[in-house]
């Protein structure tokens, strides 16, 4: 699990532009085809992609979600 966090942290250290749109928890759930409650569980357990709050709304950076998925794929290949 530490490797996954490291991969996401490495992406966070590189300068980048703002995405056209941040993802909602529903958007994140659709990508791997999981229930939205699973996305909230990932957040509570700190095992999913890094999210942030805009007021009371939870949002995800598409680059962080992509890095998280890639780290899962790397872990599966090992």
GROMACS elastic network, one bead per residue, 0.5 to 0.9 nm:
[ bonds ]
;  ai    aj funct       b0    kb
    1     4     6  0.52218   500
    1     5     6  0.66049   500
    1     6     6  0.87240   500
    1    47     6  0.76040   500
    2     5     6  0.51971   500
    2     6     6  0.61257   500
    2     7     6  0.87044   500
    3     7     6  0.62000   500
    3     8     6  0.87214   500
    3    71     6  0.77448   500
    3    75     6  0.86953   500
    4     7     6  0.52104   500
    4     8     6  0.64102   500
    4     9     6  0.85894   500
    4    47     6  0.85097   500
    4    67     6  0.86492   500
    4    68     6  0.67234   500
    4    70     6  0.89967   500
    4    71     6  0.54805   500
    4    72     6  0.72668   500
    4    75     6  0.83843   500
    5     8     6  0.51862   500
    5     9     6  0.60147   500
    5    10     6  0.85839   500
    5    47     6  0.84409   500
    5    49     6  0.88725   500
    5    68     6  0.81557   500
    5    71     6  0.87077   500
    6    10     6  0.60876   500
    6    11     6  0.87031   500
    7    10     6  0.51533   500
    7    11     6  0.64960   500
    7    12     6  0.87675   500
    7    67     6  0.67946   500
    7    68     6  0.74243   500
    7    70     6  0.87855   500
    7    71     6  0.65981   500
    8    11     6  0.52157   500
    8    12     6  0.62842   500
    8    13     6  0.88947   500
    8    49     6  0.79403   500
    8    50     6  0.78630   500
    8    64     6  0.62439   500
    8    65     6  0.85986   500
    8    67     6  0.57937   500
    8    68     6  0.61982   500
    8    71     6  0.80940   500
    9    13     6  0.63790   500
    9    64     6  0.88775   500
   10    13     6  0.52925   500
   10    14     6  0.70189   500
   11    14     6  0.56582   500
   11    15     6  0.86560   500
   11    63     6  0.77798   500
   11    64     6  0.71475   500
   11    67     6  0.70856   500
   12    15     6  0.76491   500
   12    16     6  0.87205   500
   12    63     6  0.87641   500
   12    64     6  0.75207   500
   16    19     6  0.87854   500
   18    21     6  0.81352   500
   18    22     6  0.87483   500
   18    61     6  0.86787   500
   19    22     6  0.65376   500
   19    61     6  0.73956   500
   19    62     6  0.73718   500
   19    63     6  0.84061   500
   21    61     6  0.81858   500
   21    62     6  0.82009   500
   22    59     6  0.59872   500
   22    60     6  0.56345   500
   22    61     6  0.52851   500
   22    62     6  0.64378   500
   23    26     6  0.78598   500
   23    27     6  0.56165   500
   23    28     6  0.65494   500
   23    58     6  0.86270   500
   23    59     6  0.54777   500
   23    61     6  0.62645   500
   23    62     6  0.64173   500
   23    65     6  0.88899   500
   24    27     6  0.50937   500
   24    28     6  0.64127   500
   24    29     6  0.87156   500
   24    57     6  0.82564   500
   24    58     6  0.64760   500
   24    60     6  0.63125   500
   25    28     6  0.50519   500
   25    29     6  0.61610   500
   25    30     6  0.87212   500
   25    36     6  0.65666   500
   25    37     6  0.89955   500
   25    39     6  0.64855   500
   25    40     6  0.76663   500
   25    51     6  0.89478   500
   25    58     6  0.68501   500
   25    59     6  0.67375   500
   25    60     6  0.74635   500
   26    29     6  0.50684   500
   26    30     6  0.62990   500
   26    31     6  0.89561   500
   26    35     6  0.84913   500
   26    36     6  0.59093   500
   26    39     6  0.82991   500
   27    30     6  0.52806   500
   27    31     6  0.66611   500
   27    36     6  0.88602   500
   28    31     6  0.54902   500
   28    32     6  0.74861   500
   28    33     6  0.86374   500
   28    34     6  0.86447   500
   28    36     6  0.80049   500
   28    39     6  0.71886   500
   28    49     6  0.89559   500
   28    60     6  0.78200   500
   28    62     6  0.89040   500
   28    65     6  0.77117   500
   29    32     6  0.61987   500
   29    33     6  0.58275   500
   29    34     6  0.51462   500
   29    35     6  0.59563   500
   29    36     6  0.52300   500
   29    37     6  0.84555   500
   29    38     6  0.75814   500
   29    39     6  0.61584   500
   30    34     6  0.64616   500
   30    35     6  0.79092   500
   30    36     6  0.81407   500
   31    34     6  0.78448   500
   32    69     6  0.89697   500
   34    37     6  0.82333   500
   34    38     6  0.64633   500
   34    39     6  0.77204   500
   35    38     6  0.54504   500
   35    39     6  0.72041   500
   36    39     6  0.52217   500
   36    40     6  0.66903   500
   36    41     6  0.88321   500
   37    40     6  0.50604   500
   37    41     6  0.61879   500
   37    42     6  0.86476   500
   38    42     6  0.61462   500
   38    43     6  0.86191   500
   39    42     6  0.50974   500
   39    43     6  0.63979   500
   39    44     6  0.88141   500
   39    48     6  0.71699   500
   39    49     6  0.88021   500
   40    43     6  0.50419   500
   40    44     6  0.62691   500
   40    45     6  0.86234   500
   40    48     6  0.87879   500
   41    44     6  0.50059   500
   41    45     6  0.60105   500
   41    46     6  0.81818   500
   41    47     6  0.84119   500
   41    48     6  0.83354   500
   42    45     6  0.51488   500
   42    46     6  0.56541   500
   42    47     6  0.50016   500
   42    49     6  0.77753   500
   43    47     6  0.65170   500
   43    48     6  0.58207   500
   43    49     6  0.75791   500
   43    50     6  0.77140   500
   43    51     6  0.76180   500
   44    47     6  0.79652   500
   44    48     6  0.88172   500
   45    48     6  0.78110   500
   46    49     6  0.80318   500
   46    50     6  0.80506   500
   47    50     6  0.86669   500
   48    51     6  0.85797   500
   48    65     6  0.83734   500
   48    68     6  0.71962   500
   49    60     6  0.75180   500
   49    61     6  0.87600   500
   49    64     6  0.62345   500
   49    65     6  0.52810   500
   49    66     6  0.85165   500
   49    67     6  0.81519   500
   49    68     6  0.55354   500
   49    69     6  0.81476   500
   50    60     6  0.66689   500
   50    61     6  0.78438   500
   50    64     6  0.64117   500
   50    65     6  0.73420   500
   50    68     6  0.82883   500
   51    58     6  0.66159   500
   51    59     6  0.56109   500
   51    61     6  0.71512   500
   51    64     6  0.83636   500
   51    65     6  0.88427   500
   52    57     6  0.82885   500
   52    58     6  0.57193   500
   52    59     6  0.54503   500
   52    60     6  0.64026   500
   52    61     6  0.84793   500
   53    56     6  0.61884   500
   53    57     6  0.54212   500
   53    59     6  0.60403   500
   53    60     6  0.87264   500
   54    57     6  0.51413   500
   54    58     6  0.63749   500
   54    59     6  0.70598   500
   55    58     6  0.81473   500
   60    63     6  0.85617   500
   60    64     6  0.71819   500
   60    65     6  0.69606   500
   61    64     6  0.52955   500
   61    65     6  0.64157   500
   61    66     6  0.87115   500
   62    65     6  0.50698   500
   62    66     6  0.60711   500
   62    67     6  0.85880   500
   63    66     6  0.50036   500
   63    67     6  0.61053   500
   63    68     6  0.85299   500
   64    67     6  0.50798   500
   64    68     6  0.61036   500
   64    69     6  0.86623   500
   65    68     6  0.50556   500
   65    69     6  0.62294   500
   65    70     6  0.86095   500
   66    69     6  0.51927   500
   66    70     6  0.61683   500
   66    71     6  0.86369   500
   67    70     6  0.50601   500
   67    71     6  0.61544   500
   67    72     6  0.87025   500
   68    71     6  0.51180   500
   68    72     6  0.64012   500
   68    73     6  0.87886   500
   69    72     6  0.50910   500
   69    73     6  0.63050   500
   69    74     6  0.87150   500
   70    74     6  0.61583   500
   70    75     6  0.85761   500
   71    74     6  0.50442   500
   71    75     6  0.61550   500
   71    76     6  0.86231   500
   72    75     6  0.50680   500
   72    76     6  0.62226   500
   72    77     6  0.87343   500
   73    76     6  0.50644   500
   73    77     6  0.62917   500
   73    78     6  0.88825   500
   74    77     6  0.51591   500
   74    78     6  0.65025   500
   75    78     6  0.53818   500
